[in-house]
Amino acid sequence: MISQILHKLDTCTELLQYFTSTGVTFAASDDSLAATGIGTGGAFEVGDHIVVSGSSESANNTTHTVTISAANKITCGASTITDDDAG
């Protein structure tokens, strides 16, 4: 029974934060996303999973894990980010 409960918990997802912007810049040099307000005020914390959509580089449109969160920038060091200009 415990393993069934743990499996269910493992498959659950919950939207905790939402960020949208037409000015997100993706940088391959440090696997980061930068935009005004993206890491400000604890919007995203280390370990959070983020789902990216809308990047013109399809490789970016997937789930990433935040490894560094700072004002206006989050880094997803476990992912490979492809350069993509803001907008």
C-alpha positions as CSV (number, residue, x, y, z in Angstrom):
1,M,0.0,0.0,0.0
2,I,2.8,2.4,0.9
3,S,4.4,1.9,-2.5
4,Q,1.1,2.7,-4.3
5,I,0.8,5.9,-2.3
6,L,4.4,6.9,-3.1
7,H,3.8,6.1,-6.8
8,K,0.7,8.4,-6.8
9,L,2.6,11.2,-5.1
10,D,5.4,10.8,-7.6
11,T,3.0,11.3,-10.5
12,C,1.2,14.3,-9.1
13,T,2.0,17.8,-10.3
14,E,0.8,21.2,-9.0
15,L,1.1,24.6,-10.6
16,L,2.7,26.7,-7.9
17,Q,4.0,29.7,-9.9
18,Y,3.3,31.1,-13.2
19,F,5.4,33.5,-15.3
20,T,4.8,34.8,-18.7
21,S,6.8,37.3,-20.8
22,T,7.6,38.1,-24.3
23,G,11.1,39.2,-23.2
24,V,12.7,36.0,-22.0
25,T,16.3,35.4,-23.2
26,F,17.7,31.9,-23.2
27,A,21.5,31.6,-22.8
28,A,23.4,28.4,-23.7
29,S,26.6,29.8,-22.0
30,D,25.2,29.2,-18.5
31,D,21.9,27.3,-19.2
32,S,19.9,30.3,-18.0
33,L,16.7,32.2,-18.7
34,A,16.7,35.9,-18.1
35,A,13.7,38.3,-18.0
36,T,12.6,41.2,-15.8
37,G,11.0,39.7,-12.7
38,I,11.6,36.1,-13.5
39,G,13.6,35.3,-10.3
40,T,12.5,38.2,-8.2
41,G,10.7,37.7,-4.9
42,G,11.1,33.9,-4.7
43,A,9.0,33.3,-7.8
44,F,11.2,30.3,-8.5
45,E,13.4,28.5,-6.0
46,V,16.2,25.9,-6.4
47,G,14.7,22.5,-7.2
48,D,11.5,23.9,-8.7
49,H,10.5,22.3,-12.0
50,I,9.5,24.7,-14.8
51,V,7.7,24.0,-18.0
52,V,8.8,26.2,-20.9
53,S,6.7,26.8,-24.0
54,G,6.9,29.4,-26.7
55,S,10.6,29.5,-27.3
56,S,11.5,29.6,-31.0
57,E,14.1,27.0,-30.2
58,S,12.1,23.8,-29.7
59,A,14.8,22.2,-27.5
60,N,14.0,24.8,-24.9
61,N,10.3,23.9,-24.8
62,T,10.4,21.2,-22.1
63,T,10.6,20.7,-18.4
64,H,13.7,22.1,-16.6
65,T,14.8,22.1,-13.0
66,V,16.0,25.4,-11.4
67,T,19.5,25.1,-10.0
68,I,20.1,28.9,-9.3
69,S,17.5,31.6,-8.7
70,A,18.4,35.2,-8.7
71,A,16.8,38.5,-9.5
72,N,15.8,38.5,-13.2
73,K,17.5,35.3,-13.9
74,I,17.2,31.5,-13.3
75,T,19.7,28.9,-14.2
76,C,18.7,25.3,-15.1
77,G,22.2,23.7,-14.9
78,A,20.9,20.1,-15.3
79,S,19.4,21.1,-18.7
80,T,20.9,22.1,-21.9
81,I,19.5,25.5,-22.9
82,T,19.7,26.7,-26.6
83,D,20.4,30.4,-27.3
84,D,17.2,32.3,-28.1
85,D,16.8,36.1,-28.1
86,A,14.1,37.8,-26.1
87,G,10.7,37.8,-27.7
